[in-house]
Amino acid sequence: MTAPPSGSGDFSKRDERWQIRVRGLQKTFGPQHVLRGVDLDIERGRTNIVIGGSGQGKSVLMKHLMGLLKPDAGQIWVDGEDIVPLGTQQMGRLRRKFGMVFQYAALFDSMNVVENIAFPLIERYHLSRGEIMERVRDLLKRLDLAGVTGIEEKFPPQLSGGQRKRVGLARALIDRPEILLYDEPTTGLDPVAAKNVDEMISRTADDFGVTSVVISHDMASTFRIGDRISMLAGGKIIVSGTSEEVLASRLPELREFVETSGVAAAAAGAHP
């Protein structure tokens, strides 16, 4: 089993294995001490999943990774750059490395599919309509949406749940990020729809070569697609490793999480 990383070090150079490195991250909100010294490594070009129960700070951790929150203490390196001391303008540059896929897609109901996907390009760049449409249509094709009749002119309420997820992913990919963050991507989905989303995440990682960071409490999904799994509990990462290494852990918090998640039988079969 792989223990969670610990300690500090000189991470000021780009590392070909680890794209994001977090050490000693702490965050409080009033009397609530949410993150209590998080140490975490995110593997480049792989699907990294952070699991944990509700209220454990997974979303708070994600917001720190792209600089939406500043920690009370600790450091975060992205490609060797410590992002904690960066100012607003510098953070704007760094955030272009990230794409965000929200839990319920977070599409604009007043915009059609093309306008939703193109929104980041329109906000950030002075591109011609032809350039924008070329990039939008390329993503529609690559995400298996181009064959849907009238897809470009449809509005979010006219889309199925799976289509909304793909349009949300297309919007996250339109600015060609290196890192994709997924916030509870299978929440509220039936098992078949959840499996389809898992396949979308895996295929996107392969086809676009992105580093994926998935925040989840869905254990079936986690063990289906996770290359590296880390568990957040008590404000710290208590275990990190491959699915096999994590399943082999005897940590009580992790065992309880696995055994009550609906994948206990499969876990027991793999690790009697």
Residue pairs with C-beta under 8 A, 6 or more apart in sequence:
1 239
1 241
1 245
1 246
1 248
1 249
2 239
2 240
2 241
2 242
2 245
3 239
3 240
4 39
4 40
4 230
4 236
4 237
4 238
4 239
4 240
5 21
5 23
5 39
5 40
5 41
5 237
5 240
6 39
7 23
7 39
8 23
8 24
8 75
9 23
11 21
11 23
11 75
11 77
11 80
11 82
12 77
12 80
12 81
12 82
13 80
14 79
14 80
15 21
15 44
15 80
16 44
17 43
17 44
18 41
18 42
18 43
18 44
19 42
19 43
19 44
19 45
19 78
19 79
19 178
19 179
19 211
20 40
20 41
20 42
20 65
20 76
20 77
20 78
20 179
20 211
20 213
21 40
21 41
21 42
21 76
21 77
22 38
22 39
22 40
22 41
22 42
22 64
22 65
22 74
22 75
22 76
22 77
23 39
23 74
23 75
24 37
24 38
24 39
24 73
24 74
24 75
25 35
25 37
25 38
25 39
25 40
25 61
25 64
25 71
25 73
25 74
25 75
25 76
26 33
26 35
26 36
26 37
26 38
26 71
26 72
26 73
26 74
27 33
27 34
27 35
27 57
27 60
27 64
27 69
27 71
27 72
28 34
28 72
33 235
34 57
34 60
34 235
35 57
35 60
35 61
35 64
35 71
35 74
35 235
35 236
36 234
36 235
36 236
37 74
37 235
37 236
38 57
38 61
38 74
38 232
38 235
38 236
38 237
39 236
39 237
40 50
40 61
40 230
40 237
40 240
41 240
42 48
42 65
42 179
42 211
42 213
42 228
43 211
43 227
43 228
44 211
45 205
45 209
45 210
45 211
46 205
46 211
46 212
46 227
46 228
47 201
47 202
47 205
47 212
47 214
47 225
47 226
47 227
47 228
48 211
48 212
48 213
48 214
48 226
48 227
48 228
48 229
48 230
49 213
49 214
49 215
49 216
49 222
49 225
49 226
49 228
49 229
49 230
50 58
50 61
50 62
50 213
50 214
50 215
50 216
50 230
50 231
50 232
50 237
51 58
51 216
51 217
51 219
51 222
51 229
51 230
51 231
51 232
51 257
52 58
52 217
52 231
52 232
52 233
52 257
53 217
53 233
53 257
54 217
56 232
56 233
56 234
56 235
57 232
57 235
58 215
58 217
58 232
59 183
59 215
60 69
61 215
61 232
62 181
62 183
62 213
62 215
63 69
64 70
64 71
64 76
65 76
65 78
65 98
65 181
65 213
66 94
66 95
66 98
66 100
66 181
67 83
67 86
67 91
67 94
67 95
70 84
71 84
74 84
75 82
75 84
76 82
76 83
76 84
77 83
78 94
78 97
78 179
79 97
81 94
83 91
83 94
86 94
96 124
96 175
96 177
97 177
97 178
97 179
98 177
98 178
98 179
98 180
98 181
99 172
99 173
99 175
99 177
99 179
99 180
99 181
99 210
100 172
100 180
100 181
100 183
101 165
101 168
101 169
101 172
101 180
101 181
101 182
101 183
101 185
102 168
102 183
103 183
103 184
103 185
103 187
104 164
104 187
104 188
105 156
105 164
105 165
105 167
105 168
106 168
107 116
107 156
107 164
107 167
107 168
107 171
108 115
108 116
108 119
108 156
109 155
109 156
109 157
110 155
111 119
111 155
112 152
112 153
112 154
112 155
113 140
113 145
113 151
113 152
113 153
113 154
113 155
113 159
113 167
114 133
114 136
114 152
114 153
116 156
116 167
116 171
117 136
117 139
117 140
117 167
117 170
117 171
117 174
118 132
118 133
118 135
118 136
118 174
119 171
120 171
120 174
120 175
121 127
121 132
121 135
121 174
121 175
122 132
124 175
135 174
136 152
136 170
136 174
137 146
137 152
139 170
139 173
139 174
140 146
140 151
140 152
140 170
142 207
143 166
143 169
143 170
143 200
143 204
144 166
145 151
145 163
145 166
145 167
145 170
148 154
148 163
151 163
156 164
156 167
159 167
161 189
161 193
162 193
162 196
162 197
165 185
165 197
165 200
166 200
169 200
169 204
172 180
173 180
173 204
173 208
173 210
177 210
178 210
178 211
179 210
179 211
179 212
179 213
180 204
180 205
180 210
180 211
180 212
180 213
181 213
181 215
182 201
182 212
182 213
182 214
182 215
182 216
183 215
184 215
184 216
184 217
184 218
185 197
185 201
185 214
185 216
185 221
186 193
186 194
186 197
186 198
186 216
186 218
186 221
187 218
189 197
191 220
194 218
194 220
194 221
195 224
197 221
198 221
198 224
198 225
201 212
201 214
201 225
202 225
204 210
204 212
205 211
205 212
214 222
214 225
214 226
216 222
219 257
219 258
219 261
219 262
219 263
220 261
220 262
220 263
222 229
222 243
223 229
223 243
223 247
223 263
223 266
223 267
226 243
227 242
228 240
228 241
228 242
229 240
229 241
229 242
229 243
229 246
230 237
230 239
230 240
231 237
231 238
231 239
231 240
231 246
231 251
231 253
231 254
231 257
232 238
233 253
233 254
234 253
238 251
238 253
238 254
239 246
239 249
239 251
239 254
240 246
241 249
244 270
244 271
246 254
247 258
247 267
247 270
247 271
248 271
249 255
258 264
258 267
259 267
